[in-house]
Amino acid sequence: MNDSNNTLNPWLIPVTLGASGVAGFVAGKLFGKRPISANRALKLIRHDFAREGTITGSWIDHRRVPFQRYAVKTSAYQGGLTRLEDNEPVNYEFRVDAYTGSLLELKRLTDD
């Protein structure tokens, strides 16, 4: 009986692991850390705010701006919305992370 048919080439596993590592690295560079669209970011924020009141208007700037809070640096979209609170319109300005859609900053505007 010949055992050569039952043994693996000793290079098969290292070459396969190396190739999959390179493929993963390239895929990460091509598809990772891409910004979401400004419209998608606005849709996420509107969805969160709509749970607590009726939204009567919103806007977002499609240009990304640098944002830093402490040691965290990212890009952000700036926008705003108007929501009814106690049947009165209340205006908010916000900054949302351009990569995750997470709310970074929120400011309630007053009529002062």
C-alpha positions in Angstrom: 0.0 0.0 0.0 1.2 3.4 -0.9 0.8 6.1 1.8 1.7 9.0 -0.6 -1.9 9.3 -1.6 -3.0 10.0 2.0 -0.5 12.6 2.9 -0.9 16.4 2.3 1.7 18.4 0.6 3.6 20.2 3.4 3.2 23.5 1.6 -0.6 23.3 1.1 -1.6 24.7 4.5 1.0 27.6 4.7 0.3 28.7 1.1 -3.5 28.5 1.7 -3.2 30.6 4.9 -1.0 33.1 3.3 -3.3 33.5 0.2 -6.4 33.9 2.4 -4.5 36.5 4.6 -3.6 38.5 1.5 -7.2 38.2 0.1 -8.6 39.4 3.5 -6.2 42.3 3.6 -7.1 43.4 0.1 -10.8 43.0 0.7 -10.4 45.1 3.9 -8.7 47.9 2.0 -11.3 47.8 -0.8 -14.4 47.5 1.2 -13.6 48.6 4.8 -14.0 52.0 6.3 -16.1 53.4 3.5 -18.3 56.4 4.4 -22.1 55.9 4.2 -24.0 58.4 2.1 -25.3 61.6 3.7 -28.9 60.6 2.9 -28.4 57.2 4.7 -27.0 59.0 7.7 -30.0 61.4 7.7 -32.4 58.5 7.4 -30.8 56.8 10.5 -31.1 60.0 12.6 -34.6 60.7 11.5 -35.6 57.1 12.4 -34.2 57.6 16.0 -35.8 61.0 16.5 -39.2 59.8 15.1 -39.6 57.4 18.0 -40.1 60.4 20.3 -42.1 62.8 18.2 -43.2 63.8 14.7 -40.5 65.2 12.5 -41.6 68.2 10.4 -38.4 68.9 8.5 -34.7 67.9 8.2 -31.6 68.7 6.2 -28.0 67.4 5.9 -24.9 68.8 4.3 -23.4 66.2 1.9 -19.8 67.4 2.5 -17.9 65.5 5.2 -16.0 67.6 7.7 -13.3 66.6 10.1 -14.5 65.9 13.6 -12.5 65.3 16.7 -13.6 64.6 20.3 -10.7 63.9 22.6 -8.5 61.3 20.9 -11.1 60.1 18.4 -10.8 61.5 14.9 -13.3 60.9 12.2 -15.3 62.6 9.5 -18.9 63.8 10.1 -21.9 65.1 8.3 -23.7 68.2 9.7 -27.4 68.5 9.7 -30.5 69.5 11.5 -34.1 68.6 12.0 -37.3 70.0 13.4 -39.5 67.9 15.7 -42.8 68.5 17.4 -42.5 68.5 21.2 -45.7 69.3 23.1 -47.2 70.5 19.8 -44.4 73.0 19.4 -41.6 72.8 16.8 -38.2 72.4 18.3 -35.0 72.7 16.1 -31.9 70.6 16.6 -28.5 70.6 14.9 -26.4 67.4 14.9 -23.2 65.9 13.6 -23.2 62.3 12.6 -20.3 59.9 12.0 -19.8 59.6 8.2 -18.7 55.9 8.6 -21.1 54.5 11.2 -24.1 56.9 11.2 -23.7 57.3 15.0 -24.8 60.5 16.5 -21.7 62.4 17.6 -23.1 65.8 18.7 -26.6 67.1 19.3 -27.5 70.7 20.0 -31.1 71.9 20.8 -31.5 75.4 19.3 -33.4 78.0 21.2 -35.1 81.2 20.0 -33.0 83.4 22.2 
